[in-house]
Amino acid sequence: MRTFVSILTLLLVMNVSSCASRIVTRPASVTVIKTPPRQYKIVTVKGHRYYLWNGKHYKKTRRGYVFVRV
């Protein structure tokens, strides 16, 4: 009986503890632009490709282009 209680306690402790190492929060609203304008330029910043127009950087996603801060 004592062994059963100790195993049960051990399982509960392992289940309750959190292993989360990173929490990601996303902005409330994201504007997705389906097609870029003709005058866009492709720029590379620290090895990542961004699309630049109107002085703002955009990242290409599956749904379209999303504004990012570089």
N, C-alpha and C positions, 0 to 999 in steps of 0.2 A: 504494500500500500504506500509506503514511504517513497519507493522508487517511482511509482505512478504519479504521485503528487509532485515530485521534483521534475520529472519529465514534462508534465503538464505546465508547470511554472516556467520552465525553460522555453517551451514552445510559445507561451503567451508573451514572454519578454521579447523573443525574437520577432514576433508578429507585430508588436506595438511599436517597436523602434522604427524610425524613418530612415530610409537610405537615400533620400533625395539629396542630390549634390548640387542641383542647379534648378532655379525657378525662373521661368521665362514669362514675362508679361508682354502682352501685345497691345498696341494702341487701340482705342475704342473704334475708330473708323479709319479705314484705309481706302484711298481712292485708286482704283485700277484703271489705267488708260490702255485701251485695246490696241491702238496703233499709234506710233510716234509720228510727229510731223516730218515733212520732207527735210527740213534743215537740221536734223539731229546729227550729233557727232559721237563716235565711239571713242571713249577715253579709258585708259588703264591706270588704276590707282592701286599701288601695292599688290600688283598681280591679279586684281579683280577687274572685270569688264563692266563699265557703266555707260549709260547712254545720256548724253548731255544736250539739253535744249532749254532755252529761256534762263540760263544760268543755274539750273537745277539738275542734279544727278538722279537717274532712274535706274533701277535694276530690273532685268527681264525675268519674268516668272512664267509659269504655265498659263496663268490667266491674263497676263498682259504686262504692263510696265508699272512699277511701284516706286514712288518717291522715296529716296534714302538720303540720309546725311552722311557725307564722307568726311 
